[in-house]
């Protein structure tokens, strides 16, 4: 099995019987059909966000494809991958994202874009795709997450050493554990709070590089508090040599 090749993905699994590009998978939710994959299709590492934010989704339609993934947060993503030794220290993520033959693949748990309307006094005050919205997705649009994870995570390339999951809030950790237990109940093994072994692969959470993440710098440098999760991520990745045990 290989991951999708670098480029836009033709996938409408969630759009059965729907011709439009945008639809509502549940009340107040909006989904845009814009799946994509960046970097290698047969990598050592797979880096996954949750879903494209508005910045990335807008660029998807308007700009060069290679500029879309993790736009406006690549410097912080580079630092995060450096500190856990997933990315060579003389390299930045830009070159890896653009190169279909690099050793890293980039994507998201939900390959399309999802967002939820903020309703106040019965009125739609605009859509959001960050923070609490992400956590509510696991309860309110589970079928979308199931469709995407079944299609893109159930049969990963054997070349992969680890899957790096962006986001390490306690709520997100809990939700991802539920997803992986459903997919790989027979092989699921918790290593520590941010690291899991499942299906012969390591799944390790690091701090999300979004500029809205106020804990990022503490995660990157602190020896306590948020920094504990950094240490646990590094510890989890030390299991790579034993991932087939």
C-alpha positions in Angstrom: 0.0 0.0 0.0 1.1 3.6 -0.7 -0.2 6.9 0.4 -1.9 9.1 -2.2 0.6 10.7 -4.6 1.6 14.3 -4.2 -1.2 16.4 -5.5 -4.9 17.0 -5.4 -6.9 13.8 -4.5 -10.0 12.7 -6.4 -12.1 11.4 -3.5 -15.8 11.8 -2.9 -16.5 8.9 -0.5 -18.4 11.3 1.9 -20.3 12.9 -1.0 -22.3 9.9 -2.2 -25.2 11.2 -4.3 -24.0 14.8 -3.8 -22.7 16.8 -6.8 -21.8 20.0 -5.0 -18.3 20.8 -3.8 -19.7 22.0 -0.4 -22.2 20.2 1.7 -23.4 19.9 5.3 -22.5 16.5 6.8 -24.4 17.4 10.0 -26.4 20.3 11.4 -24.3 23.5 11.3 -21.3 21.7 9.8 -19.8 22.5 6.4 -17.4 20.4 4.4 -15.5 21.4 1.3 -14.2 18.8 -1.1 -10.6 19.7 -1.4 -8.5 16.7 -0.4 -4.7 16.7 -1.0 -1.4 15.1 -0.3 2.0 16.6 -0.1 5.5 15.1 -0.1 6.2 11.4 -0.5 3.7 8.5 -1.1 6.1 6.0 0.4 7.7 8.0 3.3 9.5 7.4 6.6 7.2 9.8 8.4 3.6 10.8 7.9 2.7 14.2 9.4 -1.0 14.8 10.0 -3.0 17.9 11.0 -6.7 17.6 11.7 -8.2 19.4 8.7 -7.2 22.4 6.6 -7.8 25.7 8.3 -9.3 28.6 6.4 -5.9 29.9 5.3 -4.9 26.6 3.7 -8.4 26.0 2.2 -8.4 29.4 0.5 -4.9 28.9 -0.9 -6.0 25.5 -2.2 -8.3 27.2 -4.7 -6.2 30.3 -5.5 -2.5 29.5 -5.3 0.2 27.1 -6.2 -0.6 23.6 -4.7 2.8 23.3 -3.0 2.2 26.5 -1.0 -1.0 25.2 0.7 0.0 22.6 3.3 0.6 24.3 6.7 0.8 27.7 5.2 1.7 30.5 7.7 2.9 27.9 10.2 5.8 26.2 8.5 8.5 27.9 10.6 7.0 26.5 13.8 6.3 23.1 12.2 10.0 23.0 11.2 11.0 23.7 14.9 8.6 21.0 16.1 10.0 18.3 13.8 13.6 19.4 14.6 13.1 19.0 18.3 11.8 15.4 18.0 14.5 14.6 15.3 12.0 13.8 12.6 13.5 16.5 10.3 17.2 16.9 9.6 18.4 20.0 11.4 19.8 21.6 8.3 16.5 21.3 6.5 13.1 23.0 6.7 9.7 21.6 5.9 9.2 23.6 2.7 11.5 21.4 0.7 9.9 18.2 2.1 6.4 19.4 1.4 7.2 20.2 -2.2 9.2 17.1 -3.0 7.2 14.0 -4.0 10.3 11.9 -3.4 11.2 13.2 0.1 11.1 11.0 3.2 8.1 12.8 4.7 4.4 12.9 3.7 2.0 15.6 4.9 -1.7 15.6 5.1 -4.6 15.7 7.6 -6.8 13.3 9.5 -9.8 14.7 7.5 -8.4 15.3 4.0 -11.2 17.7 3.1 -11.9 20.9 5.0 -14.5 20.9 7.8 -15.8 23.8 9.8 -18.8 24.5 12.1 -21.1 27.5 12.3 -21.1 29.5 15.5 -24.7 30.0 16.4 -25.7 32.9 18.7 -29.3 33.9 19.4 -30.3 31.6 16.5 -28.0 33.4 14.0 -25.0 32.1 12.2 -22.1 34.3 13.2 -19.6 32.6 10.9 -17.7 29.4 10.7 -14.8 28.1 12.8 -12.4 25.3 12.4 -10.2 25.6 15.4 -10.0 24.6 19.1 -13.3 23.3 20.5 -14.7 22.7 17.0 -12.0 20.1 16.4 -12.9 18.2 19.5 -16.7 18.4 18.8 -16.0 16.9 15.3 -15.3 13.5 16.9 -18.8 13.4 18.4 -20.8 15.3 15.8 -19.4 14.1 12.5 -17.8 10.7 13.4 -18.9 9.2 10.0 -16.6 11.7 8.2 -13.6 10.8 10.4 -14.4 7.1 10.0 -14.6 7.4 6.2 -11.3 9.3 5.9 -9.3 7.2 8.4 -10.6 3.9 6.9 -9.5 5.0 3.5 -6.1 6.7 4.3 -4.8 5.2 7.6 -5.9 1.5 7.6 -3.2 0.3 5.2 -0.1 2.4 5.5 3.1 1.8 3.6 5.5 -0.4 5.5 8.2 2.2 4.9 6.7 4.4 7.6 8.6 4.7 10.8 6.1 6.9 12.7 3.0 8.9 12.2 3.3 12.4 13.7 0.0 13.9 14.8 -0.2 17.6 15.2 -2.0 18.5 18.4 -1.5 17.3 21.9 -4.3 18.8 24.0 -5.7 16.2 26.5 -9.1 16.2 24.6 -7.4 15.6 21.2 -5.2 12.8 22.7 -8.3 11.1 24.0 -10.2 11.4 20.7 -7.2 10.1 18.6 -6.9 7.1 21.0 -10.6 6.3 20.3 -9.9 6.4 16.5 -6.9 4.2 16.7 -8.6 1.7 19.0 -11.4 1.4 16.5 -9.0 0.9 13.6 -6.5 -1.3 15.3 -8.1 -2.9 18.3 -5.9 -6.0 18.2 -2.5 -4.2 18.1 -3.3 -1.0 20.1 -0.7 -0.3 22.8 -0.3 2.9 24.8 3.4 3.8 25.3 2.9 7.0 27.2 0.4 9.9 27.2 1.4 11.1 23.7 2.6 7.9 22.0 0.8 4.8 20.8 1.9 1.7 19.0 -0.7 0.3 16.6 -0.7 -1.7 13.4 3.1 -2.0 13.6 3.6 1.8 13.5 4.2 4.5 16.1 1.7 7.3 16.4 3.2 10.3 18.3 1.6 13.6 19.1 3.6 16.9 19.0 2.4 20.4 19.7 0.4 22.0 16.9 2.4 24.7 15.1 -0.6 27.1 14.6 0.2 30.6 15.7 -3.0 30.4 17.8 -1.4 27.7 20.0 -0.1 29.7 23.0 1.5 26.6 24.5 3.9 25.9 21.5 7.0 27.7 22.8 6.7 26.2 26.2 6.3 22.8 24.7 9.4 23.5 22.6 11.7 24.6 25.4 10.3 24.0 28.8 11.5 21.2 31.1 8.1 21.0 32.9 4.4 21.6 32.2 4.0 21.5 28.4 7.6 20.4 28.0 6.8 17.0 29.6 4.7 16.2 26.5 7.8 17.0 24.3 9.9 14.6 26.4 7.2 11.9 26.0 7.1 12.4 22.3 10.9 11.9 22.1 10.6 8.9 24.3 7.8 7.5 22.1 9.9 7.9 19.0 12.7 6.0 20.6 10.5 2.9 20.1 11.0 3.0 16.4 13.6 0.3 16.3 11.1 -2.0 18.1 7.9 -1.1 16.2 7.5 -4.5 14.7 7.8 -6.3 18.0 
